[in-house]
């Protein structure tokens, strides 16, 4: 009786081949060096940037210079009735004196007319809204160009993308061109935009207060500027962003009293924007900004202890 040996004959070499492949794969795996992951920047490795702090400080100073003129034009303080009445009384007195001296010679009349014209001109200038000091603005913005040029290399080394660099440069260039056209409102929005863009760079460095809290200042200012220019939709969008930014950072504020003050002041600024009264908006915006600045100082002081 014959038995089939075929399967047994082919089974043995197959087993040997499988074992050999397993051994080879194992050896290859051991010989490979583990893949190196790219170095990650941790919070402990980050350092503060003095150049960025100086850039932010100078941008804020320019914002305040622009803002001062803009608020005087769009939300001037009410005129005192007593001062207006005094001007009217003085003018009446001058008119009477001129009538009494009307019989004088022609040269005297011409002299009085010249004085009166000068007085009227000075009164008109006093009543006119203040104008920007464009040469001073140009000097200040030129300094920002220099600081930005010095900071770019440090920013790139710390991880800034080409997009971040390009956007800041483009905004700075657009701001500079508003000097040529003497556009106060557009310049104010653009210098505030520069401040907002510094927050993205702040995230690359070690900071004493959370960068996002500066976004509250940025959006709050934008909301006030836009509503004073009758941009209601833009103001409401900016105010919503200010409140959202505050929501993301308020849990980091240890002083609950300070945090509550910020919340109330932002809510009241939002309401003032709906009311559309220029002086109300100005006052509420200034209070909100001060409260946010106080919170930033409080957080920085707590980290020193």
Secondary structure, DSSP 8 states (H G I E B T S, - for coil): -----HHHHHHHHHHHHHHHHHHHHHHHHHHS----------TTT----HHHHHHHHHHHHHHHHHHHHHHHHHS-----HHHHHHHHHHHHHHHHHHHHGGGS-HHHHHHHHHHHHHHHHHHHHHHS-----HHHHHHHHHHHHHHHHHHHHHHHHTT--HHHHHHHHHHHHHHHHHHHHT-HHHHHHHHHHHHHHHHHHHTTS--SS-THHHHHHHHHHHHHHHHTTT-HHHHHHHHHHHHHHHHHHGGG---HHHHHHHHHHHHHHHHHHHHT-HHHHHHHHHHHHHHHHHHHHHHHHHHH-
